[in-house]
Amino acid sequence: MKSQTKTKPSAKSSALPVRKASRQLKRLPKNDGPPRGGVQSLGRAFAILEEVARHREGIGLADLSKLVGLHNSTTFHLAKTLVSLGYVRQEPDSKRYRIGGPLFALAASALDEIEMVNLAKPVLEELSYETGESSHFSVRMGDAVVVIAKTGGPGAFQLADRVGVVRPAHCTALGKVMLASLNEDQLQGYLERADLKPSTAKSITEKPALLRDIAEVRRTGVASDEGEFDLEVRCFAVPVRDFTGQVVGAIGASGPIWRQGNKGQKVKLLQAAADRLSAAFGAERARQRPRSSGS
């Protein structure tokens, strides 16, 4: 009787089921990529973000869902994600959604001085073409203003101001716009520090007179410099706003006094240019501004 000997399976044969299982695992679909509808969800999230931004007083879930055309549950989950990221905040009492701080920080970092100049240049060029005068865009620098962009018009006798020039606030139209944008505490602080030195015989040197001028700028939305910085030059200026609605600069048109008779038309062109530049800075076009007297 032959003895039966048991043979051990080779290492090679024992590995076959393991390798087969491994190959099967590799063929399984991976789930680490973007979920289906990811682009659609992103689009919906931005739609929610835009609607929240349009409602400065805040907006509730039901109204938000209706405006973006989504079910309440879908809107809720997307809004909840935006809240967790900080781009939207929800008021604890009313449950209304508002824009969050990080979004303002992103916008502010994008709207630096270089970007302001890039956006202002084409607007100034068009304004100079329309008015025939030099156009300027300035921002506040301490108690003064600095011109960061300018263009010359096609007419003769153009101003020779250079970019980077610093001008006093109290006797320039550009500066008066910035002073009018200050709150009362800031304005009082300026008046306590300011030395209202005259640049010409027409310069405002008394604080009560300057306050009357600032009140008029706040009422009409237009500032003027009637030979106060240069006896032969008249300048009109209006405010430019950013995405927060705050005044960030002033846009003005300057030329010889004898060529500045039609104030109403020039102010109209200035305000249109300011609206275009404000829109480029993210401000709402529909924002109401004071009406000019047009005189």
C-alpha positions as CSV (number, residue, x, y, z in Angstrom):
1,M,0.0,0.0,0.0
2,K,1.4,3.2,-1.1
3,S,1.7,5.8,1.4
4,Q,0.1,9.1,0.5
5,T,2.2,12.1,1.0
6,K,0.7,15.5,1.4
7,T,2.3,18.3,-0.6
8,K,2.3,21.8,0.8
9,P,1.0,24.5,-1.6
10,S,3.8,26.6,-2.9
11,A,4.1,30.2,-1.9
12,K,3.3,31.2,-5.5
13,S,0.0,29.3,-5.5
14,S,-1.1,30.6,-2.1
15,A,-0.5,34.2,-3.2
16,L,-2.9,33.9,-6.1
17,P,-6.2,34.7,-4.2
18,V,-4.5,37.7,-2.5
19,R,-3.3,39.1,-5.8
20,K,-6.7,38.5,-7.3
21,A,-8.4,40.4,-4.5
22,S,-5.9,43.2,-4.8
23,R,-6.6,43.5,-8.5
24,Q,-10.4,43.6,-7.8
25,L,-9.9,46.4,-5.2
26,K,-7.9,48.4,-7.7
27,R,-10.7,48.1,-10.2
28,L,-13.2,49.6,-7.6
29,P,-14.2,53.2,-8.4
30,K,-12.4,55.7,-6.2
31,N,-14.4,58.2,-4.2
32,D,-11.7,60.8,-3.5
33,G,-12.5,63.1,-6.5
34,P,-15.0,66.0,-6.6
35,P,-18.6,64.9,-6.2
36,R,-21.0,64.9,-9.1
37,G,-22.6,68.3,-9.5
38,G,-19.6,70.1,-7.8
39,V,-19.6,72.9,-10.4
40,Q,-23.4,73.3,-10.0
41,S,-23.0,73.5,-6.3
42,L,-20.3,76.1,-6.6
43,G,-22.5,78.1,-8.9
44,R,-25.4,77.9,-6.5
45,A,-23.1,78.9,-3.6
46,F,-22.0,82.0,-5.5
47,A,-25.6,82.9,-6.3
48,I,-26.4,82.7,-2.6
49,L,-23.4,84.9,-1.8
50,E,-24.4,87.5,-4.4
51,E,-28.0,87.7,-3.1
52,V,-26.8,88.0,0.5
53,A,-24.5,90.8,-0.5
54,R,-27.3,92.7,-2.2
55,H,-29.3,92.7,1.0
56,R,-27.4,94.9,3.4
57,E,-30.2,94.6,6.0
58,G,-29.8,90.8,5.9
59,I,-32.1,88.2,4.3
60,G,-34.0,85.2,5.7
61,L,-33.9,81.7,4.4
62,A,-37.3,81.7,2.7
63,D,-36.6,84.9,0.7
64,L,-33.1,83.8,-0.1
65,S,-34.4,80.4,-1.4
66,K,-37.0,82.1,-3.6
67,L,-34.5,84.5,-5.1
68,V,-31.9,81.9,-6.0
69,G,-34.6,79.4,-7.2
70,L,-33.6,76.5,-4.8
71,H,-35.5,74.5,-2.2
72,N,-35.2,75.7,1.4
73,S,-33.2,72.6,2.4
74,T,-30.7,73.0,-0.5
75,T,-30.3,76.7,0.3
76,F,-29.9,76.0,4.0
77,H,-27.1,73.5,3.5
78,L,-25.2,75.7,1.1
79,A,-25.6,78.7,3.3
80,K,-24.5,76.7,6.3
81,T,-21.3,75.8,4.5
82,L,-20.7,79.5,3.7
83,V,-21.3,80.4,7.3
84,S,-18.8,77.8,8.5
85,L,-16.2,79.3,6.1
86,G,-16.9,82.8,7.4
87,Y,-18.0,84.3,4.1
88,V,-21.6,84.6,5.3
89,R,-22.7,85.2,8.9
90,Q,-26.1,84.5,10.4
91,E,-27.6,86.7,13.1
92,P,-28.4,84.7,16.2
93,D,-31.8,86.4,16.9
94,S,-33.3,87.0,13.5
95,K,-31.5,84.2,11.7
96,R,-31.0,86.5,8.7
97,Y,-27.9,86.1,6.6
98,R,-25.3,88.8,6.1
99,I,-21.9,89.1,4.4
100,G,-19.0,87.9,6.6
101,G,-15.8,89.6,7.4
102,P,-13.4,87.4,5.3
103,L,-15.1,88.5,2.1
104,F,-14.4,92.2,2.9
105,A,-10.8,91.3,3.6
106,L,-10.5,89.6,0.3
107,A,-12.0,92.5,-1.6
108,A,-9.8,95.0,0.3
109,S,-6.7,93.1,-0.5
110,A,-7.6,93.0,-4.2
111,L,-8.4,96.7,-4.3
112,D,-4.9,98.1,-3.6
113,E,-3.5,101.3,-4.9
114,I,-2.0,99.8,-8.0
115,E,-5.3,98.2,-8.9
116,M,-7.1,101.5,-8.2
117,V,-4.8,103.2,-10.7
118,N,-5.4,100.5,-13.3
119,L,-9.1,100.9,-13.0
120,A,-9.1,104.7,-12.8
121,K,-7.0,105.4,-15.9
122,P,-9.5,104.5,-18.6
123,V,-12.3,106.3,-16.7
124,L,-10.1,109.4,-16.5
125,E,-9.1,109.2,-20.2
126,E,-12.8,109.1,-21.2
127,L,-13.6,112.0,-18.8
128,S,-10.8,114.1,-20.2
129,Y,-12.0,113.5,-23.7
130,E,-15.5,114.4,-22.8
131,T,-14.7,117.6,-20.8
132,G,-11.5,118.7,-22.7
133,E,-9.9,119.1,-19.3
134,S,-7.3,117.4,-17.0
135,S,-8.8,114.7,-14.9
136,H,-7.5,113.5,-11.6
137,F,-8.2,110.7,-9.1
138,S,-7.0,111.2,-5.6
139,V,-7.1,109.4,-2.2
140,R,-6.7,110.7,1.3
141,M,-3.2,110.8,2.8
142,G,-3.3,111.9,6.4
143,D,-4.7,115.4,6.4
144,A,-4.0,115.9,2.7
145,V,-4.8,114.3,-0.6
146,V,-2.5,112.7,-3.1
147,V,-3.2,112.4,-6.8
148,I,-2.5,108.8,-7.8
149,A,-3.8,108.9,-11.4
150,K,-4.3,111.7,-14.0
151,T,-4.9,112.3,-17.6
152,G,-4.7,115.4,-19.8
153,G,-7.4,116.6,-22.0
154,P,-7.3,117.6,-25.7
155,G,-7.7,121.3,-25.0
156,A,-4.9,123.9,-24.7
157,F,-3.6,125.1,-21.4
158,Q,-3.6,121.8,-19.6
159,L,-2.5,121.5,-16.0
160,A,1.0,120.2,-15.4
161,D,0.3,118.4,-12.1
162,R,2.2,115.1,-11.9
163,V,1.1,111.8,-10.3
164,G,2.1,111.6,-6.7
165,V,1.7,115.3,-6.0
166,V,0.3,116.0,-2.5
167,R,-2.3,118.8,-2.1
168,P,-3.9,120.4,1.0
169,A,-7.4,119.2,1.7
170,H,-9.0,122.6,2.7
171,C,-8.4,124.5,-0.5
172,T,-8.8,121.8,-3.2
173,A,-12.0,120.3,-4.6
174,L,-10.5,116.8,-4.3
175,G,-9.6,117.5,-0.7
176,K,-13.0,118.8,0.2
177,V,-14.6,115.6,-1.0
178,M,-12.5,113.6,1.4
179,L,-13.2,116.0,4.3
180,A,-16.9,115.7,3.6
181,S,-16.6,111.9,3.9
182,L,-15.3,112.1,7.4
183,N,-17.5,111.5,10.4
184,E,-18.0,114.3,12.9
185,D,-15.2,113.0,15.3
186,Q,-12.7,112.6,12.4
187,L,-13.6,116.1,11.1
188,Q,-13.3,117.7,14.5
189,G,-9.9,116.0,14.9
190,Y,-8.8,117.4,11.5
191,L,-9.9,120.9,12.4
192,E,-8.0,120.8,15.6
193,R,-4.8,119.7,13.8
194,A,-5.1,121.6,10.5
195,D,-3.2,124.8,9.8
196,L,-5.4,126.4,7.1
197,K,-2.6,128.1,5.3
198,P,-3.7,130.1,2.2
199,S,-2.4,129.0,-1.2
200,T,-4.0,132.0,-2.9
201,A,-6.0,135.1,-1.8
202,K,-9.2,133.0,-2.4
203,S,-8.2,130.1,-0.1
204,I,-10.4,129.3,2.9
205,T,-8.5,130.1,6.1
206,E,-11.3,130.2,8.6
207,K,-12.8,127.0,10.1
208,P,-16.5,128.2,10.1
209,A,-16.2,129.0,6.4
210,L,-14.6,125.6,5.7
211,L,-17.4,123.9,7.7
212,R,-20.0,125.7,5.5
213,D,-18.2,124.5,2.4
214,I,-18.1,120.9,3.7
215,A,-21.8,121.0,4.5
216,E,-22.5,122.1,1.0
217,V,-20.5,119.3,-0.4
218,R,-22.4,116.8,1.7
219,R,-25.7,118.3,0.5
220,T,-24.9,118.3,-3.2
221,G,-22.3,115.6,-3.5
222,V,-20.1,118.1,-5.5
223,A,-17.0,120.1,-4.4
224,S,-15.5,123.0,-6.1
225,D,-12.2,124.9,-5.9
226,E,-12.7,128.4,-7.2
227,G,-9.1,129.5,-7.7
228,E,-8.4,128.6,-4.1
229,F,-5.2,126.6,-4.9
230,D,-4.3,128.3,-8.1
231,L,-5.9,131.6,-9.0
232,E,-6.3,130.7,-12.6
233,V,-7.7,127.2,-12.1
234,R,-11.2,125.9,-11.3
235,C,-11.8,122.3,-10.3
236,F,-14.9,120.3,-9.7
237,A,-14.8,117.0,-7.8
238,V,-17.1,114.2,-6.7
239,P,-16.7,111.2,-4.4
240,V,-15.8,107.6,-5.5
241,R,-17.0,104.7,-3.4
242,D,-15.8,101.1,-2.9
243,F,-17.6,97.8,-2.3
244,T,-18.4,98.9,1.3
245,G,-20.1,102.1,0.2
246,Q,-17.5,104.2,1.8
247,V,-15.8,107.1,0.0
248,V,-12.3,105.9,-1.0
249,G,-11.3,108.7,-3.3
250,A,-12.3,111.7,-5.4
251,I,-12.4,112.2,-9.1
252,G,-12.1,115.7,-10.4
253,A,-11.7,117.8,-13.6
254,S,-9.6,121.0,-13.7
255,G,-9.0,123.7,-16.1
256,P,-8.6,127.5,-16.6
257,I,-11.4,129.5,-14.9
258,W,-12.4,131.1,-18.2
259,R,-13.1,127.7,-19.7
260,Q,-15.3,126.4,-16.8
261,G,-18.5,128.2,-17.5
262,N,-20.8,125.2,-18.0
263,K,-20.7,123.8,-14.5
264,G,-23.9,121.7,-14.9
265,Q,-22.6,119.7,-17.9
266,K,-19.2,119.1,-16.4
267,V,-20.7,117.9,-13.1
268,K,-23.0,115.6,-14.9
269,L,-20.0,114.0,-16.8
270,L,-18.0,113.9,-13.5
271,Q,-20.8,112.1,-11.7
272,A,-21.2,109.6,-14.5
273,A,-17.4,108.9,-14.4
274,A,-17.5,108.5,-10.6
275,D,-20.4,106.0,-11.0
276,R,-18.3,104.0,-13.5
277,L,-15.3,104.0,-11.3
278,S,-17.3,103.2,-8.2
279,A,-18.8,100.3,-10.0
280,A,-15.4,99.1,-10.9
281,F,-14.5,99.2,-7.2
282,G,-17.5,97.1,-6.4
283,A,-20.0,99.8,-5.3
284,E,-23.6,99.4,-6.1
285,R,-24.7,101.5,-9.1
286,A,-28.2,101.9,-7.6
287,R,-26.8,103.7,-4.5
288,Q,-28.5,107.0,-4.1
289,R,-26.2,110.0,-4.0
290,P,-27.1,113.7,-3.3
291,R,-28.4,115.6,-6.3
292,S,-26.2,118.4,-7.7
293,S,-27.7,121.8,-7.9
294,G,-26.3,122.0,-11.4
295,S,-25.9,125.8,-11.1
